[in-house]
Amino acid sequence: MREQTDAGRVAALVGLLFGLAGMGSAAVAVTLPAIAADLGLSTGGVSWVISLYALMLAVATAVYGRVADLAGIRLPLLVGVGLMAGSAVLGGFAPSIEVLLAARVLQGMGAAAVPVLGMAIVSARYDGAVRTTALGQVAGTAAAVSALGPLAGGLVADLADWRAVVALPALGLLIVPALWRALPTQGTGARLDVLGAVLVAATAAGLVLLVQSPASGVLVATAGALLLGLGVPAVAARVRRRPEGFLPRRVIRNPVVVRSALAASAVPAAWFALLIAVPAVLAVRGWTPLQVGLALVPSAVTGFLAPRLAGPLLARLGPGRSLVVSDATAAVALVVAAVGAARTSAAVLVTAVVLVTLAFGLGQPALMAAVGGAVPADVRGVALGIATLVFLVGGGVGSAVVGGAGEVLGLDRSLLLLAALPLLGSLAVLSTVRARSVPS
């Protein structure tokens, strides 16, 4: 390990970069009604701005982890942050929804480098108590910056317009030079299963396309059904041929990993759904992006405090029961949001966002603890990467449900429909807890 004295500075920079990547969804969300009005879109149409970003963030996260094993951290991080910054600027100048969506896909691909490689920087550079403290500082800084995303988006949109908000993550490029000397350059020489990664990405894309197709027509539904129908057996065949490939057989056959990841994915599904629904409902009342951002300040405070509350609760309940609590909180948040959407009540909607922020703050560390304790050390990193992939795909599914079903059923009913997802997740984890498979 290298010298430990600069841990605070490196952790702050990594956390800030982490937070800017999070702003790619949180800050842009409050401007969705303005984007829809400017580009002539419905709520379902503009929701693709969030759905595609979340999907690419999910799939590419696991890929960066493998690339870092192959080539070290410096080059993949530079490529990822450069792609995030360049595509954010492209999105800010997008003349049409097609260009904007293409930019968001690229931005998600780039931003995916930050979570996995940011934690890898700290883990590779420090050890012992210094590493533990630094990881906590990263999480705290990232949570604070990400939680302020809606307010930052509202302020920037009020001073400029939605295009400046889309371009905000480009600031991440300014942080890389300050981190340059802290970035490891050597990898382990591990091989990357490119075909496996492509098959998983295509299958996840098919799921999101199919869910969102009610608002997008027969062509999108057909493409989603084809990708999903062909992707599932293709991924299964790839796992059989490459048992240590992109989806290692030892990991995906572990019931704790699978059930925990699926259950936890319901939490970002709820979070991303509210990112779309809340601004859309408040826009009907004539609220500006700044007013929406100010209304979500309580959730920003919650996001800052949640990591501090999650640790003691996780230690007391164990990861399995913590996931159940997280899912139950997310389900309640969606029901509350449905009521708020039906009544067009800002206070009720803000309460729902606070609840889902609490669920997110508990659900993510509970997932990491559950998966990390359920697999051998030699596949722990891979297992955590796959769990993160499933976790973030949930965000794409949640935004797709609101964007797709919301056009047909209404936002309130689509939120109620989505509330079934965390309830099912709770049941899946409860069966594992009862079998004492999840470590407590």
C-alpha positions as CSV (number, residue, x, y, z in Angstrom):
1,M,0.0,0.0,0.0
2,R,1.1,3.5,-0.7
3,E,1.4,6.4,1.8
4,Q,-1.8,6.9,3.8
5,T,-1.5,10.7,4.5
6,D,-3.5,11.9,1.5
7,A,-6.5,9.6,2.1
8,G,-8.9,12.5,3.0
9,R,-8.1,14.4,-0.1
10,V,-8.4,11.4,-2.4
11,A,-11.6,10.3,-0.8
12,A,-13.2,13.8,-1.2
13,L,-12.2,13.9,-4.8
14,V,-13.6,10.4,-5.5
15,G,-16.8,11.2,-3.6
16,L,-17.2,14.4,-5.6
17,L,-16.7,12.6,-8.9
18,F,-19.2,9.9,-7.7
19,G,-21.7,12.6,-6.8
20,L,-21.4,14.3,-10.2
21,A,-22.1,11.0,-11.9
22,G,-25.2,10.7,-9.8
23,M,-26.3,14.1,-10.9
24,G,-26.7,12.6,-14.4
25,S,-30.1,11.4,-13.2
26,A,-31.0,13.4,-10.1
27,A,-30.4,16.9,-11.5
28,V,-31.8,16.1,-15.0
29,A,-35.0,14.7,-13.5
30,V,-36.4,18.0,-12.3
31,T,-36.0,19.4,-15.9
32,L,-37.9,16.6,-17.6
33,P,-41.1,18.6,-18.0
34,A,-39.1,21.5,-19.6
35,I,-37.3,19.0,-21.9
36,A,-40.7,17.5,-22.9
37,A,-42.2,21.0,-23.6
38,D,-39.1,22.1,-25.6
39,L,-38.9,18.9,-27.7
40,G,-42.6,18.2,-28.0
41,L,-42.7,15.0,-26.0
42,S,-45.1,13.3,-23.6
43,T,-44.1,12.1,-20.1
44,G,-43.6,8.6,-21.5
45,G,-41.4,9.9,-24.3
46,V,-39.2,12.1,-22.1
47,S,-38.8,9.3,-19.6
48,W,-36.4,7.6,-22.0
49,V,-33.9,10.3,-20.9
50,I,-33.7,8.6,-17.5
51,S,-34.4,5.0,-18.5
52,L,-31.6,4.7,-21.0
53,Y,-29.1,6.4,-18.7
54,A,-30.0,4.0,-15.9
55,L,-29.8,1.0,-18.2
56,M,-26.3,1.8,-19.6
57,L,-25.1,2.7,-16.1
58,A,-26.1,-0.7,-14.9
59,V,-24.6,-2.8,-17.7
60,A,-21.4,-0.9,-18.1
61,T,-20.6,-0.9,-14.4
62,A,-19.7,-4.6,-14.4
63,V,-17.6,-4.2,-17.6
64,Y,-15.4,-1.5,-16.1
65,G,-14.6,-3.7,-13.2
66,R,-13.3,-6.4,-15.5
67,V,-11.4,-3.9,-17.7
68,A,-9.7,-2.5,-14.6
69,D,-8.5,-6.1,-13.8
70,L,-7.0,-6.2,-17.3
71,A,-5.5,-2.8,-17.7
72,G,-5.4,-1.1,-14.3
73,I,-7.6,1.8,-13.1
74,R,-6.1,4.9,-14.7
75,L,-6.9,4.3,-18.4
76,P,-10.5,3.0,-17.9
77,L,-11.3,5.9,-15.5
78,L,-10.0,8.5,-18.0
79,V,-12.0,6.9,-20.8
80,G,-15.1,6.7,-18.7
81,V,-15.0,10.2,-17.3
82,G,-14.1,11.6,-20.7
83,L,-17.0,9.8,-22.3
84,M,-19.3,11.1,-19.5
85,A,-18.2,14.6,-19.9
86,G,-18.2,14.7,-23.7
87,S,-21.6,13.1,-24.0
88,A,-23.0,15.5,-21.3
89,V,-21.9,18.4,-23.5
90,L,-23.4,16.7,-26.6
91,G,-26.7,16.3,-24.7
92,G,-26.6,19.9,-23.8
93,F,-26.5,20.9,-27.4
94,A,-28.8,18.2,-28.7
95,P,-31.1,19.6,-31.4
96,S,-33.6,16.7,-31.2
97,I,-34.7,13.9,-28.9
98,E,-32.8,11.3,-31.0
99,V,-29.5,13.1,-30.4
100,L,-30.3,13.6,-26.7
101,L,-31.0,9.9,-26.2
102,A,-27.9,8.9,-28.0
103,A,-25.9,11.3,-25.8
104,R,-27.6,9.8,-22.7
105,V,-26.7,6.3,-23.7
106,L,-23.0,7.3,-24.0
107,Q,-23.2,9.3,-20.8
108,G,-24.4,6.3,-18.9
109,M,-21.7,4.2,-20.4
110,G,-19.1,6.7,-19.2
111,A,-20.5,7.4,-15.8
112,A,-20.5,3.7,-15.0
113,A,-16.8,3.9,-14.6
114,V,-17.0,6.1,-11.5
115,P,-18.7,3.8,-8.9
116,V,-16.7,0.7,-9.4
117,L,-13.3,2.4,-10.2
118,G,-13.8,5.0,-7.5
119,M,-14.0,2.4,-4.8
120,A,-11.2,0.5,-6.4
121,I,-8.9,3.5,-6.1
122,V,-9.4,3.7,-2.4
123,S,-9.2,0.0,-1.9
124,A,-5.9,-0.3,-3.9
125,R,-4.2,2.7,-2.3
126,Y,-4.9,2.3,1.4
127,D,-5.3,-0.4,4.0
128,G,-6.6,-1.0,7.5
129,A,-8.4,1.8,9.4
130,V,-7.4,4.4,6.8
131,R,-9.1,2.5,4.1
132,T,-12.3,2.0,6.1
133,T,-12.4,5.7,7.0
134,A,-11.7,6.8,3.4
135,L,-14.5,4.5,2.0
136,G,-16.9,6.1,4.5
137,Q,-15.8,9.6,3.4
138,V,-16.4,8.6,-0.3
139,A,-19.9,7.4,0.5
140,G,-20.7,10.5,2.6
141,T,-19.5,12.9,0.0
142,A,-21.1,11.1,-2.9
143,A,-24.4,10.9,-0.9
144,A,-24.3,14.6,-0.2
145,V,-23.5,15.7,-3.7
146,S,-26.0,13.3,-5.3
147,A,-28.8,14.3,-2.9
148,L,-28.3,17.9,-3.8
149,G,-28.8,17.0,-7.5
150,P,-32.5,18.1,-7.7
151,L,-31.7,21.5,-6.1
152,A,-28.6,22.0,-8.3
153,G,-30.6,21.1,-11.3
154,G,-33.3,23.5,-10.4
155,L,-30.9,26.4,-9.7
156,V,-29.0,25.8,-13.0
157,A,-32.2,25.5,-15.0
158,D,-33.5,28.8,-13.4
159,L,-30.3,30.6,-14.3
160,A,-29.9,29.1,-17.7
161,D,-32.1,26.2,-19.0
162,W,-32.4,22.4,-19.1
163,R,-29.5,22.1,-21.5
164,A,-27.0,23.5,-19.0
165,V,-28.3,20.9,-16.4
166,V,-27.7,18.0,-18.8
167,A,-24.2,19.3,-19.3
168,L,-23.4,19.5,-15.5
169,P,-21.6,16.1,-15.2
170,A,-18.9,17.4,-17.6
171,L,-17.4,19.1,-14.5
172,G,-16.1,15.6,-13.6
173,L,-13.4,16.0,-16.2
174,L,-11.8,18.7,-14.0
175,I,-11.4,16.2,-11.1
176,V,-9.3,13.6,-13.0
177,P,-6.0,15.6,-13.1
178,A,-6.2,16.0,-9.3
179,L,-6.5,12.3,-8.9
180,W,-4.0,11.3,-11.6
181,R,-1.1,10.3,-9.3
182,A,-3.4,8.2,-7.1
183,L,-4.6,6.0,-10.0
184,P,-3.1,2.5,-10.2
185,T,-1.8,1.7,-13.7
186,Q,-1.3,-2.1,-13.4
187,G,-3.9,-4.8,-13.8
188,T,-3.9,-8.5,-13.1
189,G,-4.2,-9.5,-16.7
190,A,-7.6,-11.0,-16.2
191,R,-9.6,-11.6,-19.5
192,L,-12.8,-9.9,-20.3
193,D,-15.7,-12.0,-21.7
194,V,-16.9,-9.4,-24.3
195,L,-19.5,-11.6,-25.8
196,G,-21.0,-12.4,-22.4
197,A,-21.2,-8.7,-21.6
198,V,-22.9,-7.9,-24.9
199,L,-25.5,-10.6,-24.4
200,V,-26.3,-9.5,-20.9
201,A,-26.6,-5.8,-22.1
202,A,-28.9,-6.8,-24.9
203,T,-31.1,-8.9,-22.7
204,A,-31.4,-6.1,-20.1
205,A,-32.2,-3.6,-22.9
206,G,-34.9,-5.9,-24.1
207,L,-36.5,-6.0,-20.7
208,V,-36.5,-2.2,-20.4
209,L,-37.8,-1.7,-24.0
210,L,-40.7,-4.2,-23.4
211,V,-41.7,-2.6,-20.1
212,Q,-41.8,0.9,-21.7
213,S,-43.4,-0.2,-24.9
214,P,-47.0,0.9,-24.0
215,A,-45.9,4.5,-24.5
216,S,-43.7,3.8,-27.5
217,G,-45.6,1.6,-30.0
218,V,-45.4,-1.8,-31.6
219,L,-41.9,-1.4,-33.0
220,V,-40.4,-0.9,-29.5
221,A,-42.4,-3.7,-28.1
222,T,-41.3,-6.1,-30.9
223,A,-37.6,-5.1,-30.5
224,G,-37.9,-5.6,-26.7
225,A,-39.6,-9.0,-27.1
226,L,-37.0,-10.2,-29.6
227,L,-34.0,-9.0,-27.5
228,L,-35.4,-10.6,-24.3
229,G,-36.7,-13.8,-26.0
230,L,-33.4,-14.4,-27.8
231,G,-31.2,-13.0,-25.0
232,V,-32.2,-15.2,-22.1
233,P,-31.4,-18.5,-23.8
234,A,-28.2,-17.0,-25.3
235,V,-27.0,-15.9,-21.9
236,A,-27.8,-19.3,-20.5
237,A,-25.8,-21.0,-23.2
238,R,-22.9,-18.6,-22.7
239,V,-22.8,-19.4,-19.0
240,R,-22.7,-23.1,-19.8
241,R,-19.8,-22.6,-22.3
242,R,-17.9,-20.1,-20.1
243,P,-18.7,-21.0,-16.5
244,E,-16.1,-18.4,-15.4
245,G,-17.1,-15.8,-17.9
246,F,-19.0,-12.5,-17.5
247,L,-21.6,-14.3,-15.4
248,P,-19.7,-16.9,-13.4
249,R,-21.8,-20.0,-12.8
250,R,-20.8,-20.2,-9.1
251,V,-22.2,-16.7,-8.5
252,I,-25.5,-16.9,-10.4
253,R,-26.4,-20.3,-8.9
254,N,-26.0,-18.9,-5.4
255,P,-29.6,-18.3,-4.1
256,V,-28.5,-15.6,-1.7
257,V,-26.8,-13.6,-4.4
258,V,-29.7,-13.9,-6.9
259,R,-32.6,-13.3,-4.4
260,S,-30.8,-10.4,-2.7
261,A,-30.0,-8.7,-6.0
262,L,-33.5,-9.1,-7.3
263,A,-35.0,-7.9,-4.1
264,A,-32.7,-4.9,-3.8
265,S,-33.3,-3.9,-7.5
266,A,-36.9,-2.9,-6.5
267,V,-35.4,0.0,-4.5
268,P,-33.8,1.9,-7.4
269,A,-36.9,1.0,-9.4
270,A,-38.9,3.0,-6.9
271,W,-36.3,5.8,-6.8
272,F,-36.1,6.3,-10.6
273,A,-39.8,6.0,-10.9
274,L,-40.3,9.0,-8.6
275,L,-37.6,10.9,-10.4
276,I,-39.9,10.9,-13.3
277,A,-43.3,11.1,-11.6
278,V,-42.8,13.8,-9.1
279,P,-41.6,16.6,-11.5
280,A,-44.3,15.5,-14.0
281,V,-47.1,15.9,-11.4
282,L,-45.8,19.2,-10.0
283,A,-45.3,20.6,-13.5
284,V,-49.1,20.2,-14.0
285,R,-49.4,22.7,-11.1
286,G,-47.1,25.1,-12.9
287,W,-44.0,24.4,-10.7
288,T,-40.6,25.4,-12.2
289,P,-37.5,23.2,-11.9
290,L,-36.2,25.4,-9.2
291,Q,-39.4,25.0,-7.1
292,V,-39.2,21.3,-7.6
293,G,-35.6,21.2,-6.5
294,L,-36.4,23.3,-3.4
295,A,-39.3,21.0,-2.5
296,L,-36.9,18.0,-2.6
297,V,-34.5,19.5,-0.1
298,P,-35.9,17.3,2.7
299,S,-34.9,14.3,0.6
300,A,-31.5,15.7,0.1
301,V,-31.0,16.0,3.9
302,T,-32.3,12.4,4.2
303,G,-29.8,11.3,1.5
304,F,-27.0,12.8,3.5
305,L,-28.1,11.2,6.8
306,A,-29.1,7.8,5.4
307,P,-25.6,6.3,5.2
308,R,-25.1,7.2,8.9
309,L,-28.3,5.5,9.9
310,A,-27.8,2.5,7.7
311,G,-24.7,1.2,9.4
312,P,-26.1,0.7,12.9
313,L,-29.4,-0.7,11.5
314,L,-27.5,-3.1,9.3
315,A,-25.4,-4.3,12.2
316,R,-28.5,-4.9,14.3
317,L,-30.8,-6.6,11.8
318,G,-28.4,-8.3,9.5
319,P,-28.3,-7.9,5.7
320,G,-31.3,-10.1,4.9
321,R,-33.8,-8.4,7.3
322,S,-32.4,-5.0,6.3
323,L,-33.3,-5.8,2.7
324,V,-36.8,-6.6,3.8
325,V,-37.1,-3.3,5.6
326,S,-35.7,-1.5,2.6
327,D,-38.2,-3.1,0.2
328,A,-41.1,-2.5,2.6
329,T,-40.1,1.2,2.8
330,A,-39.9,1.4,-1.0
331,A,-43.3,-0.2,-1.4
332,V,-44.8,2.3,1.1
333,A,-43.1,5.2,-0.7
334,L,-44.7,4.1,-4.0
335,V,-48.2,3.9,-2.5
336,V,-47.8,7.3,-0.9
337,A,-46.5,8.7,-4.2
338,A,-49.6,7.2,-6.0
339,V,-51.8,9.0,-3.5
340,G,-49.8,12.2,-4.0
341,A,-50.1,11.9,-7.8
342,A,-53.8,11.3,-7.7
343,R,-54.3,14.4,-5.5
344,T,-51.6,16.4,-7.1
345,S,-50.3,17.0,-3.5
346,A,-46.7,18.3,-3.3
347,A,-46.4,17.5,0.5
348,V,-47.4,13.9,-0.1
349,L,-45.0,13.5,-3.0
350,V,-42.1,15.0,-1.0
351,T,-42.9,12.5,1.8
352,A,-42.7,9.7,-0.7
353,V,-39.3,10.8,-2.0
354,V,-38.0,11.0,1.6
355,L,-39.2,7.4,2.2
356,V,-37.6,6.1,-1.0
357,T,-34.3,7.9,-0.2
358,L,-34.3,6.1,3.2
359,A,-34.9,2.8,1.4
360,F,-32.1,3.5,-1.0
361,G,-29.7,4.4,1.8
362,L,-30.3,1.1,3.5
363,G,-30.9,-1.2,0.5
364,Q,-27.5,-0.7,-1.2
365,P,-25.2,-1.4,1.7
366,A,-27.5,-4.3,2.8
367,L,-27.1,-5.8,-0.7
368,M,-23.3,-5.5,-0.6
369,A,-23.2,-7.1,2.8
370,A,-25.5,-10.0,1.9
371,V,-23.7,-10.8,-1.3
372,G,-20.2,-10.3,0.1
373,G,-20.9,-12.7,2.9
374,A,-22.5,-15.4,0.7
375,V,-19.7,-16.2,-1.7
376,P,-16.0,-17.2,-1.4
377,A,-13.4,-14.5,-1.4
378,D,-12.1,-15.5,-4.9
379,V,-15.4,-14.5,-6.6
380,R,-16.5,-11.8,-4.2
381,G,-15.6,-8.9,-6.5
382,V,-17.3,-10.5,-9.4
383,A,-20.4,-11.3,-7.3
384,L,-20.6,-7.7,-6.1
385,G,-20.3,-6.4,-9.7
386,I,-23.2,-8.7,-10.8
387,A,-25.3,-7.6,-7.9
388,T,-24.7,-4.0,-8.7
389,L,-25.6,-4.7,-12.3
390,V,-29.0,-6.2,-11.3
391,F,-29.5,-3.4,-8.7
392,L,-29.1,-0.7,-11.3
393,V,-31.1,-2.4,-14.0
394,G,-34.0,-2.1,-11.5
395,G,-33.7,1.7,-12.0
396,G,-34.2,1.3,-15.7
397,V,-37.2,-0.9,-15.1
398,G,-38.8,1.5,-12.6
399,S,-38.5,4.5,-14.9
400,A,-39.8,2.4,-17.8
401,V,-42.9,1.3,-15.9
402,V,-43.8,4.9,-15.1
403,G,-42.9,6.1,-18.6
404,G,-44.7,3.2,-20.3
405,A,-47.7,2.2,-18.1
406,G,-48.1,5.8,-17.0
407,E,-49.2,6.8,-20.5
408,V,-51.9,4.1,-20.4
409,L,-52.9,3.8,-16.8
410,G,-51.9,7.2,-15.4
411,L,-49.0,8.0,-13.1
412,D,-50.9,7.1,-9.9
413,R,-51.9,3.7,-11.1
414,S,-48.4,3.0,-12.6
415,L,-46.9,3.7,-9.2
416,L,-49.3,1.4,-7.5
417,L,-48.4,-1.3,-10.1
418,L,-44.7,-0.8,-9.4
419,A,-45.3,-1.2,-5.6
420,A,-45.8,-4.9,-6.2
421,L,-42.1,-5.2,-7.1
422,P,-40.6,-4.5,-3.7
423,L,-43.3,-6.6,-2.0
424,L,-42.3,-9.6,-4.1
425,G,-38.7,-8.8,-3.4
426,S,-39.4,-8.9,0.4
427,L,-41.0,-12.3,0.1
428,A,-38.0,-13.7,-1.8
429,V,-35.5,-12.5,0.8
430,L,-37.7,-13.6,3.7
431,S,-37.5,-17.2,2.4
432,T,-33.8,-16.9,2.4
433,V,-33.7,-15.4,5.9
434,R,-35.8,-18.2,7.3
435,A,-33.5,-20.7,5.8
436,R,-30.6,-18.9,7.5
437,S,-28.8,-18.6,4.2
438,V,-28.2,-14.8,4.6
439,P,-25.6,-14.0,7.2
440,S,-26.8,-11.9,10.1
